[in-house]
Amino acid sequence: MNLELVLGRFKDSPDVELTMTGLGVAVVVEDDADMRNLLRAVLEQTGFAVYTAASGLEGVDLVRRRLPRVVTVDVGLPDVDGFEVLRRIRSFSSARVVMLTGRADESDIDEALRRGADEYVTKPFRPRELRTRIEALLAAGTAGPVHHAV
């Protein structure tokens, strides 16, 4: 397929970001402003164009409009929980989803992986290690879900 034809399809759309360099688009769904800003910084340093959402429904909408390669989702969101956000994202997107949360219960981990999360990382985490895990996740292609307590 001709790349110019593909790019031409989206060039006039304000809702789709085309990145010719870097790793593409990432979406952060996190209600805590400090954590949201930290995740934005980590992902931007990794090479992503980053969009953020403070609620689950806003995050689902951003994923639908921005077509990210990677999405981070907090489990404890103010409107709908992160498991529901994950379910909705999986209904239309194959983006890599990293659940990034303070909840480390085995049942939460099982639920996230069952619903299609690619990673489950518990807070607190080391930013450099999160960046490395996301890079490895993208390099792994279609590898199955994994859990890491960072």
Salt bridges, closest charged atoms under 4 A:
ASP15 OD1 - ARG65 NH1 3.38
GLU30 OE1 - LYS123 NZ 2.89
GLU44 OE2 - ARG40 NH1 3.42
ASP61 OD2 - ARG65 NE 2.93
ASP74 OD1 - LYS123 NZ 3.65
GLU84 OE2 - ARG87 NH2 2.61
GLU84 OE2 - ARG88 NE 2.76
ASP108 OD1 - ARG103 NH2 3.08
GLU111 OE1 - ARG114 NH2 2.59
GLU111 OE2 - ARG115 NE 2.62
ASP118 OD2 - ARG90 NH2 2.87
ASP118 OD1 - ARG96 NH1 2.63
GLU119 OE2 - HIS148 NE2 3.65
GLU129 OE1 - ARG126 NH2 2.45
GLU129 OE2 - ARG133 NH2 2.44
